[in-house]
Amino acid sequence: MNILATLQKTIMIPEKYKQMSREELEARVMEVKKQLGSRLFIPGHHYQKDEVIQFADATGDSLKLAQLSAENTYAEYIVFCGVHFMAETADILTAENQTVFLPDMRAGCSMADMADIMQTEKAWGKLQEIFGDTILPLTYVNSTAAIKAFVGANGGATVTSSNAETMVKWAFKKKERILFLPDQHLGRNTAADLGVGLDDMAIWNPITNSLEHEGDVSKIKVILWKGHCSVHENFTVQNVMDTRSQYPNMKIIVHPECRREVVELADMAGSTSYIINAIETAEPGSAWAIGTEMNLVNRLIKNQLNKHIISLNPHMCPCLTMNRIDLPHLVWSLDTLEDENNIIKVSPEIAVNAKLALERMLANS
């Protein structure tokens, strides 16, 4: 089922949950967790609100949480505190006797939504006309199950921000060119770090169904889908310049979903786990400006009091879709596990090829 169809079937949260106090909501979560014990598993993504993350049985990035859900064979109910594509991945990897729930079905991902399957199939046909059978598709795990399945069916694999370099190297051993979906910035940063010139990269615009490139098309090595993270794209060169001016000794660390020019000016760039580890293991008294989602930055500020930490963009707000998962929605989801509300279920025909793309990544990284 596509996201639009899912939303059309979405049942809105009853008003009573919005009227409950925080104390009542927290007590209800603890009560349900105690009742269900090991039958319930609540994975929480790093970008979730503190009010939700406090109840997570595990925290991490999307793939890690999906893998932990699959490994937790005692858990019948997986209440995934993240966004839609993450819950899809968990459903793909978990067993038939496990059910994955998303507390708010409106919790999507703007980046994942920038590449739908119809656009991708149209693009693939046109790219085959231009380049022939010389392209291998790769997709960031921040993509829909349908896109993962398309990539798997066409010999490609998924990538994470941690293993993107490894997987791009793997892809270039298979084919002369790669199509990188859906985040152009991660694709560009990864390829550039591996020595691919920016002139050898082109952008595929899914809106105009056309290739954006100036120069010799035959020299193109990387085709970047014109998508981006709405949070990370908002970190700018001006943010870097302002931070350098105000805090000359401060280190700047950013996520590779940021624009290329921002990554080039930063001191360090890496995945969410990389950023967390860098901050947690940094010398006491060190100073850091972090270019990633605000809930995580605020949590690091609160937990690392012996360091000076700020957001690289002082006007940054948290990821709006991640923030749809709040305490009332979590409690509602836990109260209605038997009612089959907010279930994420990937069709078997999509799941088989999506899992193939994930397995290729796991086998080669």
C-alpha distance (Angstrom), angle and dihedral (degrees) to the residues before:
residue distance angle dihedral
M1 . . .
N2 3.83 . .
I3 3.79 122.6 .
L4 3.83 93.9 -104.1
A5 3.80 91.5 54.0
T6 3.79 89.9 46.2
L7 3.79 91.6 52.6
Q8 3.78 91.7 48.4
K9 3.82 88.5 58.7
T10 3.81 93.8 43.6
I11 3.79 116.3 126.4
M12 3.79 111.7 -145.1
I13 3.77 120.5 -125.7
P14 3.83 113.7 -93.0
E15 3.79 114.1 -108.6
K16 3.82 93.5 -119.9
Y17 3.81 91.5 72.6
K18 3.79 91.0 55.5
Q19 3.81 89.6 52.8
M20 3.81 95.5 52.6
S21 3.80 118.3 103.4
R22 3.79 120.8 -116.6
E23 3.79 89.4 -110.4
E24 3.82 91.5 53.9
L25 3.81 91.9 47.3
E26 3.78 93.7 48.6
A27 3.78 91.7 47.7
R28 3.82 90.5 51.4
V29 3.82 92.6 51.9
M30 3.80 90.6 51.1
E31 3.80 90.6 47.7
V32 3.81 93.9 52.7
K33 3.81 92.4 44.2
K34 3.80 89.4 52.6
Q35 3.83 92.6 47.0
L36 3.79 95.7 49.5
G37 3.79 99.4 34.4
S38 3.80 112.6 172.6
R39 3.82 91.3 0.4
L40 3.83 88.1 76.4
F41 3.80 126.1 63.1
I42 3.81 122.4 -178.9
P43 3.82 114.0 -167.5
G44 3.82 115.0 -169.3
H45 3.80 126.2 -160.9
H46 3.80 118.6 -133.8
Y47 3.82 91.0 -113.1
Q48 3.82 95.3 59.2
K49 3.78 123.1 114.0
D50 3.81 118.4 -93.2
E51 3.82 90.3 -117.3
V52 3.81 87.9 63.2
I53 3.79 102.7 31.6
Q54 3.82 91.0 58.5
F55 3.82 88.1 72.5
A56 3.81 97.2 45.1
D57 3.80 116.0 121.9
A58 3.81 87.7 -155.6
T59 3.79 134.7 10.7
G60 3.78 127.9 -155.9
D61 3.78 145.8 100.3
S62 3.79 122.6 -46.5
L63 3.81 99.4 -91.6
K64 3.79 95.1 44.0
L65 3.80 90.8 51.3
A66 3.80 92.1 48.6
Q67 3.80 90.3 50.5
L68 3.81 92.0 48.0
S69 3.80 89.2 50.2
A70 3.81 89.9 54.2
E71 3.80 92.4 46.4
N72 3.80 91.7 51.2
T73 3.81 94.6 80.7
Y74 3.82 93.4 170.3
A75 3.80 91.6 63.2
E76 3.80 114.6 96.7
Y77 3.80 94.0 172.3
I78 3.82 120.6 50.9
V79 3.81 108.6 -172.1
F80 3.78 100.3 -170.0
C81 3.79 114.8 -155.1
G82 3.79 99.9 -160.2
V83 3.80 134.3 65.6
H84 3.79 136.0 -53.6
F85 3.82 100.9 -89.2
M86 3.82 90.7 49.3
A87 3.79 91.9 54.4
E88 3.81 88.9 47.6
T89 3.80 90.6 55.6
A90 3.79 89.9 49.3
D91 3.80 90.4 51.9
I92 3.82 91.1 49.2
L93 3.80 92.5 52.8
T94 3.81 100.7 38.4
A95 3.80 127.1 84.4
E96 3.80 127.5 -98.1
N97 3.80 92.5 -103.4
Q98 3.81 91.3 57.8
T99 3.80 122.0 83.2
V100 3.80 123.2 -158.0
F101 3.81 120.2 -146.8
L102 3.80 130.2 -170.3
P103 3.83 110.4 -156.0
D104 3.82 92.2 -143.5
M105 3.79 117.6 25.3
R106 3.81 89.3 -158.0
A107 3.80 89.6 68.5
G108 3.77 97.6 106.7
C109 3.80 133.7 146.6
S110 3.79 121.4 -112.2
M111 3.81 90.7 -151.2
A112 3.79 94.1 52.5
D113 3.79 89.7 46.8
M114 3.82 90.8 56.5
A115 3.82 90.2 75.3
D116 3.78 116.2 49.9
I117 3.77 123.7 177.2
M118 3.81 96.8 -110.4
Q119 3.80 91.6 52.9
T120 3.79 90.4 46.7
E121 3.78 95.3 50.5
K122 3.82 91.0 48.6
A123 3.80 90.3 48.8
W124 3.80 92.4 48.3
G125 3.78 91.8 53.6
K126 3.78 92.7 50.7
L127 3.80 93.5 44.4
Q128 3.79 90.1 51.5
E129 3.80 88.3 54.8
I130 3.82 90.6 52.2
F131 3.81 101.2 39.0
G132 3.79 106.1 16.4
D133 3.79 119.5 -147.0
T134 3.81 94.5 -22.4
I135 3.82 100.8 103.1
L136 3.79 131.6 90.4
P137 3.82 116.7 -166.9
L138 3.78 121.5 -134.3
T139 3.78 124.5 -176.7
Y140 3.75 130.7 -163.5
V141 3.81 110.4 -122.0
N142 3.81 84.6 -116.6
S143 3.79 89.6 85.8
T144 3.78 138.4 94.3
A145 3.79 122.2 -84.8
A146 3.81 88.7 -112.8
I147 3.82 91.5 58.4
K148 3.80 91.1 46.9
A149 3.81 88.5 51.1
F150 3.82 91.6 49.9
V151 3.80 90.3 52.0
G152 3.80 92.2 46.4
A153 3.80 92.2 49.8
N154 3.80 90.7 52.0
G155 3.78 97.3 51.4
G156 3.79 97.5 -96.6
A157 3.79 135.8 118.2
T158 3.76 143.7 -141.4
V159 3.80 123.0 -102.8
T160 3.79 135.7 -159.1
S161 3.78 127.5 -149.7
S162 3.82 86.7 -106.5
N163 3.81 98.1 53.2
A164 3.82 101.3 27.2
E165 3.83 93.2 112.4
T166 3.80 92.0 50.8
M167 3.78 92.5 48.6
V168 3.82 94.7 46.2
K169 3.82 88.6 52.6
W170 3.81 88.5 49.8
A171 3.80 91.5 50.0
F172 3.80 93.5 50.8
K173 3.80 89.1 55.9
K174 3.80 87.8 58.3
K175 3.79 103.0 42.0
E176 3.79 141.0 9.4
R177 3.80 94.0 -117.9
I178 3.79 139.5 26.7
L179 3.78 133.5 -146.7
F180 3.80 108.1 -148.2
L181 3.82 118.2 -157.9
P182 2.99 140.3 -131.8
D183 3.84 108.2 -22.1
Q184 3.78 113.5 60.5
H185 3.81 92.9 -171.8
L186 3.81 97.3 56.6
G187 3.80 88.7 44.7
R188 3.79 93.6 48.9
N189 3.81 94.9 44.5
T190 3.79 92.5 47.7
A191 3.79 95.6 47.2
A192 3.81 92.8 44.6
D193 3.79 91.4 51.0
L194 3.81 87.5 53.9
G195 3.80 91.4 53.9
V196 3.80 102.0 -97.5
G197 3.80 108.3 143.7
L198 3.79 118.9 -122.9
D199 3.80 87.8 -124.3
D200 3.80 88.1 61.0
M201 3.80 91.5 59.0
A202 3.78 126.7 82.8
I203 3.80 133.3 -172.0
W204 3.77 123.6 -126.3
N205 3.80 110.3 -147.2
P206 3.83 108.4 -154.3
I207 3.80 92.3 -168.9
T208 3.80 94.8 59.0
N209 3.83 92.7 26.5
S210 3.77 89.5 -131.8
L211 3.80 143.5 119.0
E212 3.80 116.1 -109.8
H213 3.79 110.0 -152.2
E214 3.78 139.4 126.2
G215 3.77 114.0 -149.1
D216 3.77 139.6 24.3
V217 3.82 108.6 -9.5
S218 3.81 91.5 -158.6
K219 3.82 89.6 66.6
I220 3.80 94.3 57.9
K221 3.81 112.3 120.5
V222 3.80 102.2 168.2
I223 3.80 127.6 39.3
L224 3.79 110.6 -162.6
W225 3.78 120.5 -156.2
K226 3.80 109.5 -129.2
G227 3.79 96.8 -115.1
H228 3.78 134.5 113.9
C229 3.80 145.9 175.8
S230 3.79 109.0 -93.4
V231 3.80 90.2 -145.0
H232 3.80 102.2 44.9
E233 3.79 95.4 42.0
N234 3.80 88.0 64.3
F235 3.81 93.2 70.4
T236 3.79 107.0 96.6
V237 3.78 143.2 -169.9
Q238 3.81 87.2 -110.1
N239 3.81 89.1 58.1
V240 3.81 88.9 54.8
M241 3.81 92.7 47.1
D242 3.80 92.6 48.3
T243 3.81 91.7 49.3
R244 3.82 92.7 48.3
S245 3.82 89.4 50.1
Q246 3.80 96.2 47.6
Y247 3.81 98.3 36.0
P248 3.84 109.4 25.9
N249 3.83 93.7 176.5
M250 3.80 96.6 45.9
K251 3.81 119.3 113.4
I252 3.78 117.5 -133.8
I253 3.80 118.8 -144.5
V254 3.80 122.3 -180.0
H255 3.78 141.9 176.7
P256 3.84 117.0 -106.4
E257 3.82 89.2 -121.0
C258 3.82 84.8 77.4
R259 3.79 120.7 99.0
R260 3.81 117.1 -79.2
E261 3.80 94.2 -113.2
V262 3.81 90.7 54.0
V263 3.80 93.2 48.5
E264 3.81 90.6 49.3
L265 3.80 91.7 53.8
A266 3.81 95.4 44.9
D267 3.79 122.7 92.3
M268 3.79 93.3 -133.0
A269 3.80 137.7 11.0
G270 3.77 130.5 -171.5
S271 3.77 149.5 121.2
T272 3.78 124.8 -55.1
S273 3.80 90.6 -95.8
Y274 3.80 89.7 48.7
I275 3.81 90.8 52.7
I276 3.80 93.3 47.6
N277 3.81 92.3 48.9
A278 3.80 92.7 46.7
I279 3.80 92.1 53.1
E280 3.79 96.5 41.9
T281 3.81 93.0 50.4
A282 3.80 95.9 41.0
E283 3.79 121.1 115.9
P284 3.81 115.9 -87.1
G285 3.79 109.1 -101.0
S286 3.80 93.8 29.4
A287 3.79 119.7 134.8
W288 3.81 125.9 -132.3
A289 3.79 139.3 -177.6
I290 3.80 109.9 -161.8
G291 3.78 125.2 -155.4
T292 3.79 103.7 -157.5
E293 3.81 142.4 83.6
M294 3.80 115.8 -33.1
N295 3.82 100.1 -129.9
L296 3.79 88.8 59.2
V297 3.81 93.3 44.0
N298 3.81 91.0 51.3
R299 3.81 90.8 48.3
L300 3.80 90.9 52.1
I301 3.81 90.4 48.2
K302 3.81 89.8 52.2
N303 3.81 95.4 44.6
Q304 3.81 98.9 40.7
L305 3.77 101.5 53.7
N306 3.82 92.8 156.4
K307 3.82 90.7 66.7
H308 3.79 134.1 63.8
I309 3.81 105.9 -121.1
I310 3.80 129.9 173.5
S311 3.79 137.2 163.7
L312 3.79 112.8 -98.9
N313 3.80 86.7 -131.8
P314 3.83 109.2 45.7
H315 3.81 90.8 -162.9
M316 3.80 95.5 51.9
C317 3.80 117.7 129.1
P318 3.83 126.7 -157.2
C319 3.81 120.8 -90.4
L320 3.80 102.3 -76.5
T321 3.80 96.2 -149.1
M322 3.80 93.3 47.0
N323 3.80 87.6 51.8
R324 3.78 91.5 60.3
I325 3.79 86.4 81.3
D326 3.79 102.1 80.8
L327 3.78 135.8 153.3
P328 3.84 96.1 -87.6
H329 3.81 91.5 52.0
L330 3.80 91.4 46.6
V331 3.80 91.8 52.4
W332 3.81 92.5 45.4
S333 3.80 90.0 51.1
L334 3.80 92.1 49.9
D335 3.81 91.7 47.6
T336 3.80 93.1 52.8
L337 3.80 103.4 42.1
E338 3.79 90.9 122.2
D339 3.82 92.8 48.1
E340 3.81 93.4 66.9
N341 3.79 94.1 -126.2
N342 3.80 120.1 153.2
I343 3.80 95.1 10.4
I344 3.80 117.6 163.5
K345 3.79 110.8 -147.6
V346 3.80 124.2 170.2
S347 3.81 114.7 -155.8
P348 3.84 114.6 -110.0
E349 3.82 93.7 -118.7
I350 3.82 91.2 55.1
A351 3.79 94.2 38.9
V352 3.82 95.1 56.1
N353 3.81 95.0 57.9
A354 3.80 93.9 37.0
K355 3.80 89.0 54.0
L356 3.80 88.9 49.6
A357 3.81 90.1 56.9
L358 3.80 90.5 48.7
E359 3.79 93.0 47.1
R360 3.80 92.2 51.1
M361 3.78 88.5 55.4
L362 3.79 93.7 47.7
A363 3.81 91.4 48.1
N364 3.80 93.7 50.6
S365 3.79 104.5 38.2
